[in-house]
C-alpha cells in the first residue's frame, strides 16, 4: 500500500484533489425533471440524506454542467437510485438528458419523469438552493417515493461497479 502524500487542495493540485475525492465510493443516481421542452435527466453521484423529519435530500449541480439552467431552479425533480444492471442508463444520461423511452420511464405523481426498475425514486419539491463554490447544493423535500431491495450501481475512482459479494 502506498503512503499518502500530503498536499494542499489549491490550483496546482486540482487533479490530486479530484483523485482523492474519487476514493469515496458513492451510489449513482439519475436526476430527472420536466421542462418546457420535455423531460430531461442527468447522472449524478452527489446524493445524500439531509433530514428524516422533514424528509429532505440533497444533490449537487455543477455550474459548468450543460444542463445547469434546466436543473438549477427546477421546482420539482426526482432522484432515481440506479441498480447494478443500469450502467447503460447511467452512461446515457451522463452524455445527454434525452434518454427517455416508454420502456425505461413513466410520469410520477407530479408528472416528473421516473425511471423504471430503479432501487429507489425520490420525487421532490425544491426546498432550498445553496450556492457553494463551483456548485449549487439543491435541497429537496421528498413528497413521494418508491423503493425496493437490490444491488446498487456504485462509482469509485472513475469507475462504475458493484459490491463484491
Protein Blocks (a to p, Z undefined) as FASTA:
>chain_A
ZZdddddddfklmmmmmmmmmmpccdddddddddfkbccddddfbbcdfbfbdcdddddd
dfklmklmmmmmpfbdcdddddfklmmmmmmmmmpmclccfklgccdfkopacdehiabd
cddddfbdcdehjbccdddddfbdcdddddddddeehiacdddZZ
